[in-house]
Amino acid sequence: MFSGLRSIFSDSFRRIAIGLFAIALAGCASNHPPAPATAASADYNYLIGPGDTINIVVWRNPELSMAVPVRPDGKIAAPLVEDLPAIGKNPSALARDIEQALGKFIRDPVVTVVVTNFVGPYSEQIRVVGEATKPQTLPYNQKMTLLDVMIAVGGITDFADGNGATLLRTSEGNKQYSVRVKDLIKRGDVSANVEMKPGDVLIIPQSWF
């Protein structure tokens, strides 16, 4: 008799525990709105960041033309140009600054700047944290999508709650959106693919079970 009662109580307790666990999970579910499918800005201009490689071409002055790295402090150095800030500028703006610096030494310089290795400023890089296979920081590219990001980081781990992922959008005051990473990369649901914006942070949590 007592063993039967213990069995009944045990089953009841198990069901209650499962119910409470389900309620807790529901309470922890993301209340963030889905990320908009389109986000890229038509007037986006690439901004130079530390780690970029800059190819400087000075017309009719090949001795002043060369490729230089953008230092960690965001500056570049080239012949007749020392410690010129480059970070946060687009290539055209940097070319005008170099022309102004060279104008002290040569007459009417004409400069073209081409970025050949893209990293971008820290504020525009895409960051992936949590249960990605290879969490990392990625340079932002125009029309970059969530699928592009997931390919770059190698997908998600076996412990990831892919459909519980959050997209933190720093360009919108750290507004948070929900994204369905699992549906996108495991089930091929292209409706779960969304465009990224500069500075986005993708957070992939661990599954509870």
N, C-alpha and C positions, 0 to 999 in steps of 0.2 A: 504493500500500500504506500509506504513512505517512498520507496524507490519510484513508484508511479507518479507521486506528487512532485518529487524532485525532477523527474523527466518533464512534467508539464511546466513547472516553474522555469526550468532551464530553457525549454523551447520558447516560452513567453519572453524571458529575458533576452534571448538571442534576437527575437523578432523586434523587440523594443529597441535594442542596441542598433540593429540594422536600420530601423526607422529613424532613430536619432542621427545616425551617421549620414543617412540620405538627406535629412533636413539640414545638417551642418554643411554638407556639400552644396546643397541648393543655396544656402545663405552665402557661401563663399564664391558662388558662380559670378562671373564677370557681369557687371551692370553697365559696362561701357558700350556705347553705340558702335555698330559695325563701321569699319574704316571705309571712307568713300572710295569708289573704284578708280576715279581719276583724281590726280593731285598735282601733276606737273604743271609748272607755269610756262606759258609760251614765251615769255620774255626773260627766261633764265639765262644768266651769263656765268660761265665758269670762273671761279675765283681761285687764285693761286694760294697754295699752302706750303708749309714746311715739308721737305722731302720731294717736292716737284723738281723736275729738271727743265730748265728754261733754255731754249735755243735762241740766242740773240744774233740777228742778222743786221749788219750795218752796211747800207748800200754804198758801194764803191770803196769800202774799207774792210777788206777781208781779214786784215790783221786784228780788227776789233770784233770780229764775228766769232762766236764760240758758244758751246753749251756749258751752262753753269748750274749747280744745284742751289736750291733754296735752303738756306741753313735752318737749323732748329729755331733760331731767333727770328725767322721770317725775312731775313735780308739776303741780298746777293752781292757778289763782288766780281768785277770784270775789269779789263784794262780801261783805265781812266774813270772807272766807276767803282767807288768804294762804299760798302755798307749802305746800299740803297734798299729801303723797305719794299718788299714785294708782296707780303702776305695780305690777303683780302682784296687784292687788285685783279682786274681782268687783264688779259694780255695786252690789249690796246692801251689801257691806262698806264701799264708798266712801260710800254714802248715810248709813250710820250715823256715819262719821267726820265728814261734813259737818254732820250734826245736832248732834254734840258740839261742833263749832267754833261753830256758830250759836247754840247754847244759852247762850253767854256774853252774847248781845245780845238775843235774842228768846225768848219763853217757849214751851217744848215744840214746837220746830220739827219738821215732818214733811217729809222729803225723799225724792224719787224720782230715781234716776239712770238714764238711758237712753243707751247708746252708739249713736251714729248714723254713725260712720265707723270701720270696723274695721281695725286694723293688728296689734294684739296685742304682747305683750312679745317681745323678740328671741329668747328661749329657746324660744318656741313657734312661731316662723315657719318656713315650709317653704322650703328653699333648693334651687334647681336649678342645677347647674354642669355645665360640659362642653359637649357637642355638642347642646344644645337650641337651637332657633331663636332664642329670646329668654331666655337665662339670667337668672334674677331671684329675688327673695325674695317669697313670697306669705303672706298671713295664713292661719292655719289655721282651717278650719271643721269643725264636727262632721260625721262621716260623709264627709269629703272623701276622694276616691279618686285613684289614680294617673292615671286618665283625666281627671279634673278638672284635675289639675296639668298634664298634657300639653296640654290645650286652652288653658290660661292662658299657657303658654310658646310656643305655636305649633308644637308638634311637635318633630321632630329634624331635624338637618341631613343632607345627602347623605353626609357623612363619618362619621356616627355608627354606633357598634356598639350598636344599641338593645337587643339581647338580652344584651349584656354589661354592662348597667347595674347599679349597686349602690345599694341603699337603706341609708344609715347612720342608725341609730335611736338618737339621743342619749338618749332616755328609757329605754333599756335598756343604758346604759353603752357606747354607740357600737357596739353589735352590728350586723353587716352582713348584709344579705340580697340575694339576686339577684332581679332583676325583668326581665320580658320586654317591654320598651317597644315594640320593633319589632313583635312579634306582636300587641300590643294595638292600636296605632294604624295599622299598615300592613296587617295581615291581619284586623283586627276580631275577634281572639280574646278574648272577654270573660273567659275563664278566667284571663287574664294580669292582669286588673284586681284591685287590692288596695286596702285602706283605708290611709290615711295616719294618722300620729300626730303630735302637736305636737312640733316640733323636728326632724322628719325632714330628711335631706339626700339628694337624688337626684343621683347622679354618673353622667353618661353619657359613656363614653370614646369615643375616636376609633377607627374601624375600621382594622385593619392593612392592609386591601386593599379 
